[in-house]
């Protein structure tokens, strides 16, 4: 899926997240679009594309939609364990 098409979904999600998620889920395309998006986000060309994509991903995650929990994407699992200060990292041995 190309950057242009993914950015269309990103703009739509930014303007009406619930409707877009409902549509993609009804077509059984939610997981496919999210996988393509997460795989290609880092390769988007241009500051505008990164801003639109990041804003849409943030909107999507803040929506709290339960269907997002069922979607598995490639990459390491990231756990938010609070603020990691340099002293905490030194204690944990991850400097």
N, C-alpha and C positions, 0 to 999 in steps of 0.2 A: 504494500500500500504506500503510495507516494506521500511526500511531505504535504503537497497541496491538498490532498484528500483528508489527511489527518488534521490539517489546520482548519478545514471546514467543520469537522466534528468538534474541534477545540473551540471554535467561535460559537457554534451552536450550544455546546455545553455551558459556556460562559454566560450565554443569554437565557437559556431555559434548560437547566440541568435535568430536572425530573422528566420532562417530556422526551429528551434525547435518550436517557437511560431506559425509559419505558419502551421507546421505539426499538432500540438496539436489542433489548431483552426479548421483545416480542418476535423479532426476526432471528433470535438465537445468534446474534452477532456481537454481543457485548464483550465476551471473552476474546474474540478474534480482534476486535478493534483495540481493546486495551493492551493485548499482547503486541500488536504491531506498533502501537503508540509507544509503549515502554521500550521496545527494542530500538526504535528509530529516533526517539526524542533527542538523544545526545548528538545525533548526526544532522539535526535541522540546521539549515543555513540561514544566518541572519539574526540579528538581535530581536527584531520584531517577532519572528517565528518562535524564538525561545520564550519571549514574554507571553505571547498568546498561549502557547502550549503549557507553560508553567502555571499561568493563571487558571486555565481550564482544569488541569490536574488538581490544583488546590481546591477549586470549586467542587470538583467531583468528590474528593476525599472528605471535604467538610460537609457534604450533603448528608453523610451518615447513612446512605442507602445500604441496606443489608445485603443486597445482591452483589455488592462489590467484595464482600468477604468470601464469596464462593469462587471468585476468579483468581486463578494462579498465574503469575507472570514469571518469566525467567529472571534470575538474578538472586543475590544473597538476601536472606531475610534481615530486615532492619528492625531492631527493637529499640524503642525509645525508653531509656532508663533514666531520664532526667539529664541535667546538665553535667557534662564531663569536663572537669577542670584539669589543669595540668598536674596538680597534686594528686587527684584521683587516678589519673592515668599512670602516674609514677608508682602508686601503691598497687595498682592492678598489674603492673609490669608491661604496659603497652606503650612505652614511650617511643 
